[in-house]
């Protein structure tokens, strides 16, 4: 997220909540919108995907009390694209460089003293801290990986090893980018890692310096391993806990498990896309598992008890009412997938009445007797009458 995006975006409006909304109201609004615009529910819809990202970004800020406070303070000081002077500041226009404010200047801005500048307000939000432009601490990159789970692992949760490659401080030069470990201060940004650019109307915004790539330092004798960048590809294997109840295609965010930060900066996040193998017997519908169970015609007609399997547990016995029709669904409570709160969904059992394809003479005779004993009005008569009247 850029500083400009942060200043201009109204995250309360994105979630459709008032500025004094409680944490519960924010969480409720986010969950409702996330379900509506989730990529799984809008496959191939680029606008829905973009909207989902915007909703997630708003929740990241407003759902964290500390970041929300920083956001509110920043919006109060600098909102709607312009600086708002305090009482007595007058209504005139101001011509100043936001780079001075974001850079943590120790002087006072026009319209009142701000101590460490807006950098102290924005610093925590952008993971740099109040003195971010002086220490050049940089957040690590986010990493995305994939994992394939068995059906049972997805239902019950699993710890899986993930081997990942990411950018980390170069070991050959200790992250300095210089072969001898003695880089020089970047002359373009004078070690701040940022340069200012005008936006018109006397305002300026800061961007990462293109010469030092935001590091504030330039190698005098570039490291042969990282070519002076101070970063090198690092491979590592880590054990990742996949929570119970994940679904196929779900994207899980693990905070701080991404690439390491630079010069004391925090690590990025790890995003894991989960793929789930199909099960030969069970299916899944939300938190519930599904199962189709074949029964004989006498069982369906006369009723009885039917034993059915469960996933990873002992079988359960269902009472089949007399006259059970084909396709009826019965419920075995608590035998489904694990929910986030630790409870379990249900097992939905669909009855499939089997029709024998090969009958013995004795069986045929018995069925003929049954047909005679149950002979009555044509069950399809009303169907034909309704067809004629339509």
Buried (B, 14 or more C-beta within 10 A) or exposed (E): EEBBEBBEBEBBEBBEBEEEBEEEEBBBBBEEBBEEBBBEEBEEEEEBBEBBEBBBBBBBBBBBEEBBEBBBBBBEBBEEEEBEBEEEEEEEEBEBBBBBBBBBBEEEBEBEEBEBBBBBBBBBBBBBBBBBBBBBBBBBBBBEBEBEBEBBBBBBBBEBEBEBEBBBBBEBBEBBBBBEBEBEEBEBBEBBBBBBEEEEEEBBBBBBBEEBBBBBBBBEBBBEBBEBBBBBEBEEEEEBEBBBBBBBEBBBEBEEBBBBBBBEBBBBBBBBBBEBEEBEEBBBEEBBBBBBBEBBBEBBBEBBEBEBBBBEEEEBEBEBEEEBEEEBEBEBEEBBBBEEEEEBBBBBBBBEBEEEEEEEEEEEEEEEEEEEEEEEEEEEEEEEEEEEEE
